[in-house]
Amino acid sequence: MATSSKVDPTEPAPGIEIDAPVTATEPVAAQHGGFITWAARTFSSLSNREFRLLWFGMLLSMGGFQMQMIARGILVYDLTNNAVLTSVVAMGFAPSLLLVSLFGGVLGDRMERRLLIQIGQAVNAVAAGVVAVLVITGSVHWTHLFAVSIVQGAMFAVQMPARQAAIPKLVGKERVGNAVALNAMAMSLMNVAAPGIGGVIYGLGGPEAAYLTVTGMMIAAVLLTGLIPRMYPSGDAARQSVLENIKGGFAYALGNRIVRVMLIYSVMLALLSMPFRMLLPVFAKDLYGVSPEGVGVLATMVGVGGLAASLLSASLRKGQHRGLVLLSAGVISGASLFFIASLPFYLVGAILMIGIGFGETIRWGLGQALIMEETDDQYRSRMMSLLMMSFGLMPVAVLPLGFAVEHFGASTAALGMSVVLLVASVIFIFGNARLRKME
């Protein structure tokens, strides 16, 4: 980096937020009918160069994350043949994510956001490289994978709130919903491609090949993110203490009713739907007896559903019943899980995985977009950190699910969780008229 004292006019001074140029009108192609109109509306935020760089960085880092989840689950289960230990390692990131989330949100509202994103990506690259070396030297143990999972949880909590809070600065408030949905689409694309690729790489080259690939993807994400201008938050959070920032974030969430309702809904749905995905290698092996490649295919089908959901979310605008679409996520996820448990056939399960991915991505992508729209900029990173705490609370549901699989079998455990999810979703739909009617 140059050390010249000259001021770069393209770089904001500390404490000054960037104002990326935003085009108020849709591209010319959007003036025409049919598919072109839909595509122009759906992908409009990608016309912004800075957001495009952020998006591709997300593509790489989430691809590495998804590949690593599949590789880690398979490796731990191969090493231990124990569903409970596999669930412990799968959820190893949760305690650190839960602990660091509050501070990650505060950091995102106090510090330069590009740096926070890069720190998270770089540490994840190092962690994946360490696992690759341990596998190559034949010294890997499930406790090593557990430790790395803890580190990754902390880094996820640092970079994600900053990444999401930076989006409105890049694209403008009128495109927040579209940009957040496209960010979710990047995750869904990697849900589609990365697990299958990761499963094949694991099957052909072993876990070391999978982890080396993840390391390379994370390094590339760091370099790509470095091309984005520095992004400073607005507001006076940096003038207050960290404790005051945390208290202020909770006070804002409690005082903003619609944000509060959406946060509660998201956490509830996450605790009742995501544990199945976290233990997918266990369910796949016990229900279908499939190979690592087969596990990757199932995870890829989850990504297909997520991709469809993110495209739908990106195309939605105000006035198109977005609240009702968000509330449908729990019913879709619950029904899909119910039939997966009731019909334990691999082909049927692979198709129904689409519904799992669709419901989860509607909850995550559209939920984020609506929360961002309803939140003031100086609190956005903290609201995203509260949303991410649902991941940190995952052991509350994953560990009991792991025990249920061990004692009652995978099919019975999944069936029980699906019933609870469906009942909770229906209750929430009829009990929250304001969110149901949200345009």
C-alpha positions, 0 to 999 in steps of 0.5 A, a space after each residue: 500500500 502506498 504511503 504517500 501523504 496525498 489525499 486520494 479523492 476516491 477514498 473517504 476520510 475516517 468517519 465519512 460514509 461513502 455515497 456510491 452513485 446510484 441510478 434512480 431508473 432501471 436499465 433501458 432493457 427494463 423498459 421492454 416486456 417479458 423476461 428482459 424486464 424481469 431480469 433487469 429488475 431482479 439483477 439491477 443492483 449488480 450494475 453497481 461496480 462496488 456491489 458487484 465486487 462485494 457480491 463475487 467476494 461473497 460467492 467465493 467465501 460462501 463457496 469455501 464455507 459450504 464445501 468445508 461444512 460438507 467435508 467437515 461433516 463427512 470427515 468427522 463421521 468417518 473418524 468417529 462414526 458417532 452422530 452426537 460427536 458429529 453434531 458437536 463439531 458441526 455446531 462448534 462455531 455456534 458458541 463463538 458466533 453467539 459470543 462474538 455476534 454482539 461485538 461483531 455488530 458493534 464493530 460494524 457500526 464503529 469501524 471501517 467495514 471492508 477491513 472487517 470483512 477481509 479479516 474474517 476471510 483471511 482467518 478462515 483461509 488460514 484455518 482451512 489451511 491448517 486442517 489440510 496440513 493436519 490431514 496430510 500429516 495424518 494427525 487430524 483428530 475430531 477435536 482439531 476440527 472442533 477448534 477450527 469450527 470455533 474460530 470460523 464461528 467468531 470470524 463469521 460473526 465479525 464479517 457478516 454484519 459489516 458486509 450486510 450493513 455496507 450494502 445500502 451504502 453501495 446501492 442506495 436505499 431503494 435497492 436494499 431489498 434487491 441487493 440483499 436478496 442477490 447476496 442471498 443468491 450468491 449463498 444459494 449459488 454456492 449451496 448448489 455448486 459447492 457441496 456437490 463439487 466438495 463431495 466429488 473433490 473429497 471422494 477423488 482426492 480425500 479431505 486434504 484436497 477439499 480443504 486446500 481448495 477451500 483455502 484457495 477460495 478464501 484467499 481469492 475472496 480477500 483479494 477481490 474484496 480489497 478492490 472495494 473502496 473503504 466503507 465507513 459507518 455513519 452515526 455516533 457509535 464510535 463516540 460511545 462505549 462498546 457497552 453503550 453500543 450493545 445496549 443501544 442495539 437491544 433498545 432499538 430492536 425492542 423499540 422498533 416493533 416490526 423489526 422485533 417481530 421479524 427477528 423473533 420469527 427468524 430465530 424461531 424458524 432457524 432453530 426448527 429448520 436449520 438443525 436438519 441441514 447441519 446434520 445432513 451427512 448423518 441423515 443421508 448416511 442413516 436414511 439412504 446409505 449414500 457416499 460422500 458424493 451422494 451427500 453432496 448431491 443432497 446438499 446441492 438440491 438444498 441450494 437449488 431451492 435456495 437459488 429459486 427463493 433468492 431469485 423470487 426475493 430479488 424480483 419482489 418489490 413493495 406492494 407484492 405481499 412480501 410479509 406473507 411470502 416471508 411467513 410462508 417459509 416455515 410452512 414450506 420447510 416443515 412440509 418438506 421435512 415431514 415428507 422427507 421423514 415419511 418417505 425415506 427414498 433417496 430420489 424423493 428426498 433429493 427432490 424434497 431438499 429443494 423445499 428445505 432450501 427454498 424455505 430457509 433462503 426465504 427466511 434468511 434473504 427476504 428477512 434480512 432485506 425487510 429488516 434492513 429496510 426498516 432499520 436506520 443505518 447506524 443500527 444496521 450492523 447491530 440488527 444483522 448481528 442479532 439476526 445472526 445470533 440464531 446461528 449461535 443458538 443452534 446447539 439448543 436444537 442440534 444437540 437434542 436432534 443428534 441425541 434423538 437420531 442416536 436413540 430413535 433413528 433418523 426418520 423418527 427424529 426428523 418427523 418429530 422436528 417437522 411437526 413442531 416446525 409446522 405447528 409453530 409456523 401456523 401459530 406465527 402466521 395467524 398471530 402476527 397480522 402486521 407482518 402478514 400484511 406487510 407490503 
